[in-house]
Structure formats: structure tokens, C-alpha cells
Amino acid sequence: MATTYADRELAPSRSQNEDSRPNAGEGGLKGKLLRYKERLERDAVFRVLESTAQGFMKDRVPDHAAAMTYYGVFSLFPLILLFMSLAGLALLTLVAAAMAWSLIDRMIARRKPLP
């Protein structure tokens, strides 16, 4: 009986046979790799959290956050001074404009109407 391509795909090959696979208890490189693979699959969530924490510390995120906070807090004082001086200039020009309009208004009010 001739085997087809589909039969060969479904039939277990020698490398897929359970008897030819090394178990985790075996020594040698294949056994170590199998134990390592099983451990990685078992502890996947822990590995993700551990990798995240290690990357977090490797990238020095706490140091950068502290530096950004430090510079942010100390940059507020000059910004407040800048905004206060701009507001003072704006209010000063508004006050000067109001004084000029009141002066013009008083000058117009004192003038006698034409006959």
C-alpha cells in the first residue's frame, strides 16, 4: 500500500515519537534544555514581571522621574515671576489707557458746546 503525502504528515516521525524524546530527568545538553524550557513555560508570568522590573531599574526610571520632578518644581518659581511681570505690564497699560480715556473725557466735558 502506498502512502500519500497527507499520511506522511499525520504519521509520527522518529523525532516526534515519545520514546525518542529525552525526558527532563536525563542528563546532557538536551535534558538541560528541556528542563529550562519547562521552567520557562511554568514561570511565564513571573518572568514577565521580573523582566519588567529589571528593565525598569536598568533604564533608571526612578532617577529620571526624580530629576524631572526636581527641575519641574524649581522651574515653577521663574514661571510665576514671568507671568506676574507680564500681568503687571498688561494691567499697567490698561490702567494707563483708562487714565488717558478719563483725561480725554474730562477735556471733552469741559469744552463748551458750539452755538
Contacts in CASP RR format, 6 or more apart in sequence:
PFRMAT RR
TARGET T0000
AUTHOR 0000-0000-0000
METHOD contacts of the structure
MODEL  1
MATTYADRELAPSRSQNEDSRPNAGEGGLKGKLLRYKERLERDAVFRVLE
STAQGFMKDRVPDHAAAMTYYGVFSLFPLILLFMSLAGLALLTLVAAAMA
WSLIDRMIARRKPLP
3 11 0 8 1.000
14 20 0 8 1.000
22 30 0 8 1.000
22 31 0 8 1.000
22 34 0 8 1.000
23 31 0 8 1.000
23 34 0 8 1.000
24 31 0 8 1.000
24 34 0 8 1.000
24 35 0 8 1.000
24 38 0 8 1.000
25 31 0 8 1.000
25 35 0 8 1.000
26 34 0 8 1.000
40 47 0 8 1.000
END
